[in-house]
Amino acid sequence: MKLHALVVFWLLLLRCCLVPTNAALATEPSLYAPEDNVKILNNDTLEMELYSSNNCKLVQFINYFCGDCRRFAATFKQLAWKLYGWRTVLSIFVVDCAQERNVQICRDFDIQKTPTLRIFPPDFQRTEKQVGFDLDTLVPDAIFAKLAEYISKVKYTMLGQPDFKPVKATDIIQPLLQKLGCFNSSAINFTVLVYQPEGSTIGRDTILGLLIWPMVNVRILSDRRLFRYFVLSPTNSTLALMDCVGNAKALQPLNDTSASYVACVGNYIHSLGYALPLLPTNPAPNITNYLIDEEQAAILSTVLQGRSKVYRADLEQAIDQLIHIELPKVRIFKGDNMMALRQFLNVLCLFSPLNVSGKLLLQRLYEFVNGSTSGELTGMAFQAQVQLLEGMQPKVFKARRYVGCIASGPFLRGFTCSLWTLFHYFTVQASKSLILPAGFVLGTVHGFVKHFFGCRDCVQHFMGMSERRKIFSVASRDEEILWLWEAHNEVNQRLEGDITEDPKFPKVQFPTLSVCGNCQINSLHNTTWQRPQVLSFLKELYDGRNLSNYGLPTTNGYN
């Protein structure tokens, strides 16, 4: 108990000291912008918004490096603008779990894979078990339908918000106009009455469609005979409009669909002299400005023109993000994911490319995790221990940017590229050591992807590929190197031409002839890989003695 109390204390203290400046927050790249009808939230603002608003909230949790998040971004922006008319009942937010400042909030909300869509009711307060309701689909029409169903079950309390509860005969006994909403707000000029048969959602969908007209209140009649109370024929009426004096008029939509009902009501109100609602048009998709400074331009030029190298900066950036962001986002390490964590830290300790301080940090972190006698460890305790250990020694992570994994545009390459590089580096280092059995590194990679990698689409593909390629049947260290190489090429082939591809660094089958002339034999229709030559090339490329310090802010050697 004392240890955990100390850990929590250090976490809170260091969090206060490490809060980024507003300037830093303003320059961070994002897949979304306010003009997308999406508000970007973070660790300090999400729970406040969830609790303080009388609306329902749709929150998308993303990782900016996640390919599926990038592919879904354009769809989500279009959906957000389609939902603009619902703004009196629904607010739309995004939280980026790849940002270090959002580790805690993404852990608290148990975001394991992205993109994750969650819906929250008004005045929501998170508890250990209540973290919102998942919308387990990325299909726009399905999202739209699930949102409509959820929103219609909420009882709203603010003026101008709808009432989805059908009007009953007993309600009509009450003062008619007040009960239906004409006197509830000075802004309400009309009440629309919609007959909704049992099993239908036409009334619900008409309410949602008419939210764009602020002077209109819509009520559902589940019993057609109730139209008699408004001096209307219960036989012929399905849609009617009543003014605040009590005059009711039956409307004649073209057909019995909510779209037709909404159009019919809107056209009639417009004919009375009311202006059509001004809805903003969907702007061009937001593209974050990607400014390349002088140093980055030099790195980009050097990498594009030079031969294949492995850069310490990339390996360091990968480990930096892993121990500061990806691993601490886990709510609790227990059972299989605790075993995966220990296995991953073990490999990191054995083959770390970091400096002396970095190796000591990893060793002590591994001892801390291994020393958990209960077999459980919270992500918060892990995060606090990392920060505590870092504060006890010289600066570990010196890299400020990617080098070999540099990108020519926003949200390209970067972390995912550096992760592949780190895994390849591990397999080659393991092949020169007898400490670990053959296949151990691949098992470690498999465990990491399964339990800790945040991109849902990537995980699904890797798990399927691992089973198909029999990852756990690899019997030698050399085959371990080649298995990962072939798997990486398969992923490159799958993503060739994808939106996530950097045009300056196309997804090709590696190594190319230009970097390894004897690694492949090309015929007219196919490529034959020379596996012994490929193995030799990979062992040389990922040899720890050949790591380049280029791009690191140090002139006198890495240590």
For each residue, the residues with C-beta under 8 A, 3 or more apart:
1: 4 5
2: 5 6
3: 6 7
4: 1 7 8 381
5: 1 2 8 9
6: 2 3 9 10
7: 3 4 10 11 380 381 384 385 388
8: 4 5 11 12 380 381 384
9: 5 6 12 13
10: 6 7 13 14 384 387 388
11: 7 8 14 15 380 383 384 387
12: 8 9 15 16
13: 9 10 16 17
14: 10 11 17 18 384 387 388 391
15: 11 12 18 19 104
16: 12 13 19
17: 13 14
18: 14 15 387
19: 15 16 101
20: 24 25 101
21: 24 25
22: 25 26
23: 26 27
24: 20 21 27 28
25: 20 21 22 28 42 101
26: 22 23
27: 23 24
28: 24 25 99
29: 64 288 290 410 411
30: 33 40 64 94 96 288
31: 62 64 69 70 73 94 96 288 411
32: 36 38 40 73 76 77 94 286
33: 30 36 38 40 286 288
34: 38 39 40
35: 283 286
36: 32 33 77 80 81 283 285 286
37: 77 80 81 83 84 92 280
38: 32 33 34 60 76 77 80 92 93 94
39: 34 49 91 92 93 94
40: 30 32 33 34 93 94 95 96
41: 45 46 49 59 93 94 95
42: 25 45 46 95 96 99 101 102 105
43: 46 101 102 103 104 105
44: 48 101
45: 41 42 48 49
46: 41 42 43 49 50 59 93 95 105 109
47: 50 51 105 125 126
48: 44 45 51 52
49: 39 41 45 46 52 53 57 91 93
50: 46 47 53 57 59 120 124 125 126
51: 47 48 123 124 125
52: 48 49 123
53: 49 50 57 91 122 123
54: 122 123 156 157 158 161
55: 87 88 89 90 91 122
56: 89 90 91 119 120 121 122 147 150 151 154
57: 49 50 53 90 91 92 93 119 120 124
58: 83 90 91 92 93 117 118 119 135 147
59: 41 46 50 92 93 94 95 117 118 119 120 132
60: 38 76 92 93 94 95 115 116 117 118
61: 94 95 97 106 109 111 114 115 116 117 118
62: 31 66 69 94 95 96 97 98 114 115
63: 66 69 96 97 98 114 454 455
64: 29 30 31 69 70 96 98 99 411
65: 98 411 414 415 416 455
66: 62 63 69 70 98 114 115 454 455 456 457 458
67: 70 71 416 455 457 458 495 498 499 500
68: 71 72 114 115 138 455 456 457 458
69: 31 62 63 64 66 72 73 114 115 455
70: 31 64 66 67 73 411 499 500
71: 67 68 74 75 457 498 499 500
72: 68 69 75 76 115 138
73: 31 32 69 70 76 77 285
74: 71 77 78 285
75: 71 72 78 79 138 140
76: 32 38 60 72 73 79 80 115
77: 32 36 37 38 73 74 80 81 282 285 286
78: 74 75 81 82 140 282
79: 75 76 82 83 140 143 144
80: 36 37 38 76 77 83 84 92
81: 36 37 77 78 84 280 282
82: 78 79 140 144
83: 37 58 79 80 86 87 90 92 144 147
84: 37 80 81 87 279 280
85: 208 209 211 212 277 279
86: 83 89 90 147 151 208 211
87: 55 83 84 90 91 211
88: 55 160 161 162 211
89: 55 56 86 151 154 156 161 162 211
90: 55 56 57 58 83 86 87 147 151
91: 39 49 53 55 56 57 58 87
92: 37 38 39 57 58 59 60 80 83
93: 38 39 40 41 46 49 57 58 59 60
94: 30 31 32 38 39 40 41 59 60 61 62
95: 40 41 42 46 59 60 61 62 102 105 106
96: 30 31 40 42 62 63 64 99 102
97: 61 62 63 102 103 106 111 114 325 329 454
98: 62 63 64 65 66 102 321 325 415 454
99: 28 42 64 96 102 325
100: 103 324 325
101: 19 20 25 42 43 44
102: 42 43 95 96 97 98 99 105 106
103: 43 97 100 106 107 324 325 328 329 379 383
104: 15 43 107 108 380 383
105: 42 43 46 47 95 102 108 109
106: 61 95 97 102 103 109 111 329
107: 103 104 110 111 328 329 330 331 379 380
108: 104 105 126 131 331
109: 46 61 105 106 118 126 131 132
110: 107 131 331
111: 61 97 106 107 114 116 329 454
112: 116 330 454
113: 116 454 455 456 459
114: 61 62 63 66 68 69 97 111 454 455 456
115: 60 61 62 66 68 69 72 76 138 456
116: 60 61 111 112 113 134 456
117: 58 59 60 61 134 135 137 138 143
118: 58 59 60 61 109 131 132 133 134 135
119: 56 57 58 59 132 133 135 146 147 150
120: 50 56 57 59 124 132 133
121: 56 124 154
122: 53 54 55 56 154 156 157
123: 51 52 53 54
124: 50 51 57 120 121 130 132
125: 47 50 51 130
126: 47 50 108 109 130 131 132
127: 130
128:
129:
130: 124 125 126 127
131: 108 109 110 118 126
132: 59 109 118 119 120 124 126
133: 118 119 120 150
134: 116 117 118
135: 58 117 118 119 143 146 147
136:
137: 117 142 143 146
138: 68 72 75 115 117 143
139: 142 143
140: 75 78 79 82 143 144
141: 144 145
142: 137 139 145 146
143: 79 117 135 137 138 139 140 146 147
144: 79 82 83 140 141 147 148
145: 141 142 148 149
146: 119 135 137 142 143 149 150
147: 56 58 83 86 90 119 135 143 144 150 151
148: 144 145 151 152 201 204 205 208
149: 145 146 152 153 201
150: 56 119 133 146 147 153 154
151: 56 86 89 90 147 148 154 208
152: 148 149 164 201 204 207 208
153: 149 150 164
154: 56 89 121 122 150 151 164
155: 165
156: 54 89 122 161 162 163
157: 54 122 161
158: 54 161
159: 184 185 187
160: 88 185 187 214
161: 54 88 89 156 157 158
162: 88 89 156 207 208 211 217 218
163: 156 181 217 219
164: 152 153 154 204 207 220
165: 155 220
166: 196 203 219 220 221 222
167: 171 172 179 180 193 219 220 221 222 226
168: 171 172 222 223
169: 172 173 223 225 226
170: 173
171: 167 168 174 179
172: 167 168 169 176 179 226 229
173: 169 170
174: 171 178 179
175: 178 179
176: 172 179 180 229 246
177: 180 182 183 191 244 246
178: 174 175 181 182 183 184
179: 167 171 172 174 175 176
180: 167 176 177 191 193 217 219 242
181: 163 178 184 185 188 191 217 219
182: 177 178 188 189 190 191 217 242 243 244
183: 177 178 188 244
184: 159 178 181 188 217
185: 159 160 181 188 217
186:
187: 159 160 214 215
188: 181 182 183 184 185 191 215 216 217 244
189: 182 215 216 243 244
190: 182 215 216 217 241 242 243 244 269
191: 177 180 181 182 188 216 217 218 219 241 242 244
192: 206 210 216 217 218 219 239 240 241 242 265
193: 167 180 219 221 227 230 239 240 241 242 248
194: 202 203 206 207 218 219 220 221 238 239 261
195: 203 220 221 222 224 227 237 238 239
196: 166 200 201 202 203 204 220 221 222
197: 200 202 222
198: 222
199:
200: 196 197 203
201: 148 149 152 196 204 205 258
202: 194 196 197 205 206 256 257 258 261
203: 166 194 195 196 200 206 207 218 220 221
204: 148 152 164 196 201 207 208 220
205: 148 201 202 208 209 258
206: 192 194 202 203 209 210 218 239 258 261 262 265
207: 152 162 164 194 203 204 210 211 218 220
208: 85 86 148 151 152 162 204 205 211 258
209: 85 205 206 212 258 259 261 262
210: 192 206 207 213 216 218 262 265 266
211: 85 86 87 88 89 162 207 208
212: 85 209 277 279
213: 210 216 265 266 269 274 277
214: 160 187 277
215: 187 188 189 190 269 274
216: 188 189 190 191 192 210 213 265 269
217: 162 163 180 181 182 184 185 188 190 191 192
218: 162 191 192 194 203 206 207 210
219: 163 166 167 180 181 191 192 193 194
220: 164 165 166 167 194 195 196 203 204 207
221: 166 167 193 194 195 196 203 224 226 227
222: 166 167 168 195 196 197 198
223: 168 169 226
224: 195 221 227 234 235 237 238
225: 169 228 234
226: 167 169 172 221 223 229 230 234
227: 193 195 221 224 230 232 233 234 237 240 250
228: 225 231 232 234
229: 172 176 226
230: 193 226 227 240 242 248
231: 228 248
232: 227 228 237 240 248 250
233: 227 236 237 250
234: 224 225 226 227 228 237
235: 224
236: 233 250
237: 195 224 227 232 233 234 240 250
238: 194 195 224 253 256
239: 192 193 194 195 206 250 251 252 253 261 264 265
240: 192 193 227 230 232 237 248 249 250 251
241: 190 191 192 193 248 249 251 265 268 269
242: 180 182 190 191 192 193 230 246 247 248 249
243: 182 189 190 246 247
244: 177 182 183 188 189 190 191
245:
246: 176 177 242 243
247: 242 243
248: 193 230 231 232 240 241 242
249: 240 241 242 268
250: 227 232 233 236 237 239 240
251: 239 240 241 264 265 268
252: 239 264
253: 238 239 256 257 260 261 263 264
254: 260 263 264
255: 260
256: 202 238 253 260 261
257: 202 253 260 261
258: 201 202 205 206 208 209 261 262
259: 209 262 263
260: 253 254 255 256 257 263 264
261: 194 202 206 209 239 253 256 257 258 264 265
262: 206 209 210 258 259 265 266
263: 253 254 259 260 266 267
264: 239 251 252 253 254 260 261 267 268
265: 192 206 210 213 216 239 241 251 261 262 268 269
266: 210 213 262 263 269 270 276
267: 263 264 270 271
268: 241 249 251 264 265 271 272
269: 190 213 215 216 241 265 266 272 274
270: 266 267 273 274 275 276
271: 267 268
272: 268 269
273: 270
274: 213 215 269 270
275: 270 278
276: 266 270
277: 85 212 213 214
278: 275
279: 84 85 212
280: 37 81 84 283
281:
282: 77 78 81
283: 35 36 280 286
284:
285: 36 73 74 77
286: 32 33 35 36 77 283
287: 410
288: 29 30 31 33 410 411
289:
290: 29 409 410
291:
292: 296 297 300 408
293: 296 297
294: 297 298
295: 298 299 401
296: 292 293 299 300 401 406
297: 292 293 294 300 301
298: 294 295 301 302
299: 295 296 302 303 401 403 406 550 551
300: 292 296 297 303 304 406 408 504
301: 297 298 304 305
302: 298 299 305 306 550
303: 299 300 306 403 404 406
304: 300 301 504
305: 301 302
306: 302 303 309
307: 515
308: 511 515 541
309: 306 404 541 546 548 550
310: 314 315 404 421 425 541 542 546 547 548
311: 314 315 403 404 405 547 548 549 550 551
312: 315 316 353 399 547 548 549 552 558
313: 316 317 399 401 402 403 404 549 550 551 552
314: 310 311 317 318 399 402 403 404 405 417 418 421 422
315: 310 311 312 318 319 353 354 418 421 422 425 547
316: 312 313 319 320 353 354 358 397 398 399 552
317: 313 314 320 321 397 399 401 402 405 414 415 418
318: 314 315 321 322 415 418 419 421 422
319: 315 316 322 323 348 352 353 354 358 362 397 422
320: 316 317 323 324 397 399
321: 98 317 318 324 325 326 415 418
322: 318 319 325 326 327 419
323: 319 320 326 327 328 365 386
324: 100 103 320 321 328 383 386
325: 97 98 99 100 103 321 322 328 329
326: 321 322 323 329 452 453 454
327: 322 323 330 341 379 382 452
328: 103 107 323 324 325 379 380 382 383 386
329: 97 103 106 107 111 325 326 379 454
330: 107 112 327 333 337 341 379 382 451 452
331: 107 108 110 378 379
332: 376 377 378 379
333: 330 337 338 341 369 376 377 378 379 382
334: 337 338 375 376 377
335: 338 339 375
336: 339 340 447 451
337: 330 333 334 340 341 447 451 452
338: 333 334 335 341 342 372 375 376 377
339: 335 336 342 343 447
340: 336 337 343 344 444 447 448 450 451 452
341: 327 330 333 337 338 344 345 369 377 451 452
342: 338 339 345 346 366 369 370
343: 339 340 346 347 440 443 444 447
344: 340 341 347 348 444 447 448 452
345: 341 342 348 349 362 365 366 369
346: 342 343 349 350 366 444
347: 343 344 350 351 426 430 436 440 441 444
348: 319 344 345 351 352 362 366
349: 345 346 352 359 362 363 366
350: 346 347 429 430 433 435 436
351: 347 348 425 426 429 430 433 544
352: 319 348 349 358 359 362
353: 312 315 316 319 425 544 547
354: 315 316 319 357 358 359 361 362 396
355: 358 359 396 398 558 559
356: 359 360 559
357: 354 360 361 393 394 395 396
358: 316 319 352 354 355 361 362 396 397
359: 349 352 354 355 356 362 363
360: 356 357 363 364 393
361: 354 357 358 364 365 386 389 390 393 396
362: 319 345 348 349 352 354 358 359 365 366
363: 349 359 360 366 367
364: 360 361 367 368 389
365: 323 345 361 362 368 369 385 386 389
366: 342 345 346 348 349 362 363 369 370
367: 363 364 370 371
368: 364 365 371 372 385 389
369: 333 341 342 345 365 366 372 377 382
370: 342 366 367
371: 367 368
372: 338 368 369 375 376 377
373:
374:
375: 334 335 338 372
376: 332 333 334 338 372
377: 332 333 334 338 341 369 372 381 382
378: 331 332 333 381 382
379: 103 107 327 328 329 330 331 332 333 382 383
380: 7 8 11 104 107 328 383 384
381: 4 7 8 377 378 384 385
382: 327 328 330 333 369 377 378 379 385 386
383: 11 103 104 324 328 379 380 386 387
384: 7 8 10 11 14 380 381 387 388
385: 7 365 368 381 382 388 389
386: 323 324 328 361 365 382 383 389 390
387: 10 11 14 18 383 384 390 391
388: 7 10 14 384 385 391 392
389: 361 364 365 368 385 386 392 393
390: 361 386 387 393 396
391: 14 387 388
392: 388 389
393: 357 360 361 389 390 396
394: 357
395: 357 398
396: 354 355 357 358 361 390 393
397: 316 317 319 320 358
398: 316 355 395 552 553 554
399: 312 313 314 316 317 320 402 403 551 552 553
400: 553
401: 295 296 299 313 317 406 551
402: 313 314 317 399 405 406 407 413 414 417 418
403: 299 303 311 313 314 399 406 548 550 551
404: 303 309 310 311 313 314 417 421
405: 311 314 317 402 413 414 415 417 418 421
406: 296 299 300 303 401 402 403 413
407: 402 410 411 412 413 414 502 504 505
408: 292 300 412 502 503 504 505
409: 290 412 502 503
410: 29 287 288 290 407
411: 29 31 64 65 70 288 407 414 500
412: 407 408 409 500 501 502 505
413: 402 405 406 407 416 417 502 505
414: 65 317 402 405 407 411 417 418
415: 65 98 317 318 321 405 418 419
416: 65 67 413 419 420 458
417: 314 402 404 405 413 414 420 421
418: 314 315 317 318 321 402 405 414 415 421 422
419: 318 322 415 416 422 423
420: 416 417 423 424 488
421: 310 314 315 318 404 405 417 418 424 425
422: 314 315 318 319 418 419 425 426
423: 419 420 426 427 441 445 484
424: 420 421 427 428 481 484 485 488 538 542
425: 310 315 351 353 421 422 428 429 542 544
426: 347 351 422 423 429 430 441 444 445
427: 423 424 430 431 441 442 477 480 481 484 542
428: 424 425 431 432 481 538 539 541 542 543
429: 350 351 425 426 432 433 542 544
430: 347 350 351 426 427 433 435 436 440 441 477 480
431: 427 428 477 478 480 481 539
432: 428 429
433: 350 351 429 430 436
434:
435: 350 430
436: 347 350 430 433 440 441
437: 440
438: 474 475 476 477 479 480
439: 442 443 471 472 474 475 480
440: 343 347 430 436 437 443 444
441: 347 423 426 427 430 436 444 445 480
442: 427 439 445 446 471 472 474 480 483 484
443: 343 439 440 446 447 471 472
444: 340 343 344 346 347 426 440 441 447 448
445: 423 426 441 442 448 449 484
446: 442 443 449 450 462 466 471 472
447: 336 337 339 340 343 344 443 444 450 451
448: 340 344 444 445 451 452 453
449: 445 446 452 453 458 459 462 463
450: 340 446 447 453 459 463
451: 330 336 337 340 341 447 448
452: 326 327 330 337 340 341 344 448 449
453: 326 448 449 450 458 459 462
454: 63 66 97 98 111 112 113 114 326 329
455: 63 65 66 67 68 69 113 114 458 459
456: 66 68 113 114 115 116 459 460
457: 66 67 68 71 460 461
458: 66 67 68 416 449 453 455 461 462
459: 113 449 450 453 455 456 462 463
460: 456 457 463 464
461: 457 458 464 465 491 494
462: 446 449 453 458 459 465 466 487 491
463: 449 450 459 460 466 467
464: 460 461 467 468
465: 461 462 468 469 487 490 491
466: 446 462 463 469 471 487
467: 463 464 470 471
468: 464 465
469: 465 466 483 486 487
470: 467 473 474
471: 439 442 443 446 466 467 474 483
472: 439 442 443 446
473: 470
474: 438 439 442 470 471 479 480 483
475: 438 439 479
476: 438 479 480
477: 427 430 431 438 480 481
478: 431 481 482 535
479: 438 474 475 476 482 483
480: 427 430 431 438 439 441 442 474 476 477 483 484
481: 424 427 428 431 477 478 484 485 535 538 539
482: 478 479 485 486 531 534 535 538
483: 442 469 471 474 479 480 486 487
484: 423 424 427 442 445 480 481 487 488
485: 424 481 482 488 489 510 534 538
486: 469 482 483 489 490
487: 462 465 466 469 483 484 490 491
488: 420 424 484 485 491 492 510
489: 485 486 492 493 509 510
490: 465 486 487 493 494
491: 461 462 465 487 488 494 495
492: 488 489 495 496 507 508 509 510
493: 489 490 496 507 509
494: 461 490 491 498
495: 67 491 492 498 500 501 507
496: 492 493 501 506 507 508
497: 501 507
498: 67 71 494 495 501 507
499: 67 70 71
500: 67 70 71 411 412 495
501: 412 495 496 497 498 505 506 507
502: 407 408 409 412 413 505 506
503: 408 409 506
504: 300 304 407 408
505: 407 408 412 413 501 502
506: 496 501 502 503
507: 492 493 495 496 497 498 501
508: 492 496 512
509: 489 492 493 512 520 527
510: 485 488 489 492 515
511: 308 515 516 519 520 534 537 541
512: 508 509 515 516
513: 516 517 519 520 522
514: 517
515: 307 308 510 511 512 537
516: 511 512 513 519 520 533 534 537
517: 513 514
518: 530 533
519: 511 513 516 529 530 533 534 537
520: 509 511 513 516 527 528 529 530 534
521: 527 528 530
522: 513 526 527 528
523: 526 527 528
524:
525:
526: 522 523
527: 509 520 521 522 523
528: 520 521 522 523
529: 519 520 534
530: 518 519 520 521 533 534
531: 482 534 535
532: 535 536
533: 516 518 519 530 536 537
534: 482 485 511 516 519 520 529 530 531 537 538
535: 478 481 482 531 532 538 539
536: 532 533 539 540
537: 511 515 516 519 533 534 540 541
538: 424 428 481 482 485 534 535 541 542
539: 428 431 481 535 536 542 543
540: 536 537 543 546
541: 308 309 310 428 511 537 538 546
542: 310 424 425 427 428 429 538 539 546
543: 428 539 540 546
544: 351 353 425 429 547
545:
546: 309 310 540 541 542 543
547: 310 311 312 315 353 544
548: 309 310 311 312 403 551
549: 311 312 313 552 554 557 558
550: 299 302 309 311 313 403
551: 299 311 313 399 401 403 548
552: 312 313 316 398 399 549 558
553: 398 399 400
554: 398 549 557 558
555:
556:
557: 549 554
558: 312 355 549 552 554
559: 355 356
